[in-house]
Amino acid sequence: MPVIIIGVILLGSIILLDKFAFGEFGISQPIMVGTIFGAIFGDIQSGILVGAGLQLIFLGGLPIGRDIPPDGQAAGIIGCSSFFIMRTAYPLGQSLFLALFFALIASVCGGVLEIAARRLNDRLSSGYRKRVQRLALYHLSGLITAFGRGICIITPFVLIASLVPIPAQCPGINPSMFLIITTGIGLAHALYLFIKRSTILYMIIGGLCGLALLVL
Amino acid sequence: MRLGFARTVKLTLASFFIQTSWSFTSLQHLGFLFTLSSGVREKTQTKLLHKCKTIFNTHPYMVSYIIGAVLRAFDEGQSTPGRIDRFVSIAQASFATAGDLLFWQTIRPALFLGAVILGLKIGIMGPIAVLVVYNALHLFHRIRGFQEGYEKGDDIIYLLRTRRFTLVQRVFEFLGALFTGGLLTLLTLDFNALLVIPLCMLFIGLLLKRTASTIIIIIAIIATMIIVLV
């Protein structure tokens, strides 16, 4: 178990670098994280289910300008990893409910920690102004800040998920209910982002294609 | 004028770190200088670090267009600080708006909405296919951006009016609408549509009122608790 915990924390922190510190290749998006953790824990379908649900919740988190929205990427990593850790010892419903709960809380904490990390980066920036020739050192030190932020946000949730016993009275949700909640939020985001007078026809076509797929 | 292959590769790799030291006081300034300095000779680096003092912030995938144009100014020896600062301050705002609209508001949500539907319906190939398409799109902008920025110089701003930006945005808006329709029927009708509708209405109301995203998440937590307990 300790190896799994350390592995999950390190892997999660590395994936979280993709949020802004390195590349932004989309690997840290919840659906991708769900697939990755699903493959590692040997249950890709469940990983995709949890990742898809969390992706729908954070579909509209737009990091525009200086705005820092709740951290959907950290939520994806914590939700998916804690689901698989709890799933080994507890029923599916309770694991799913707590994974969703942890993910939502983590997204808010992640936003706060992101502000803290960027304040730390302010020190790197002022350090650079004093020693201009050390640009690469000061700039790339931001990787340490981002990795440290990942460790700080992921560790407590993973430790709670793996070490704290879940009481029997803890409520649970089945996968259908999980998808109902997340689809409700995701659909709201999608309608808000994409539906205008010019695109309504395409939504109807998409709906009809979906119906055809259901019938077939 | 063309940017060489080796220089493009160096710049592209350095641009992956553009936001590494993003801070509230200097935004992407260090990342901008780091990427820019990877594309100039060592002799020019010191000059560059002292000349570029403007605070920099733009969309991370669009930074290459600006850096390409600034590099050309340096190579042609027109690198007066005032001229570069003027160009950078106009270009960063224009490309930031274009990038936010194109990637954060359109391509990313549309593609990952597709990844959700495909992932739930066909499994692992769905997310993988979406990841490949997403990366192809942003890497295209990152790599071509350096080359075109270098070729066009200050005129690179006019590229924002071309079909590369306007047409692609429209295509992904339609794709997003198509996936929204698909989500509506494929996932909603699969489960309990009656519960999805009020939840969706509640969150649309919050989004239309421009409620802060943190408040939306807190309401999501409360809604989940109520649904589970009831």
Interface residues (C-beta under 8 A of the other chain):
Chain A: F20 A21 F22 G23 E24 F25 G26 I27 Q29 I31 M32 G34 T35 A39 I44 Q45 I48 L49 G51 A52 Q55 L56 I57 L59 G60 G61 L62 P63 I64 G65 R66 P69 P70 F97 L100 F101 L104 I105 S107 V108 G111 R118 R119 N121 D122 L124 S125 S126 Y128 V132 Q133 L135 A136 Y138 H139 L140 S141 G142 L143 T145 A146 P171 G172 I173 S176 M177 L179 I180 I181 T183 G184 I185 G186 L187 A188 H189 A190 L191 Y192 L193 F194 I195 K196 S198 T199 I200 Y202 M203 I204 I205 G206 G207 L208 C209 G210 L211 L213 L214
Chain B: F16 F17 Q19 T20 S21 W22 S23 F24 T25 S26 L27 H29 L30 G31 L33 F34 S37 T46 L49 H50 N57 P60 Y61 A96 D100 W104 Q105 T106 R108 P109 A110 F112 L113 A115 V116 G119 L120 K121 G123 I124 G126 P127 I128 V130 L131 Y134 N135 H138 E173 F174 L175 G176 A177 L178 F179 T180 G181 G182 L183 L184 T185 L186 L187 T188 L189 D190 F191 N192 L195 V196 I197 P198 L199 C200 M201 L202 F203 I204 L206 L207 L208 S213 T214 I217 I218 A220 I221 A223 T224 I227 V228 L229
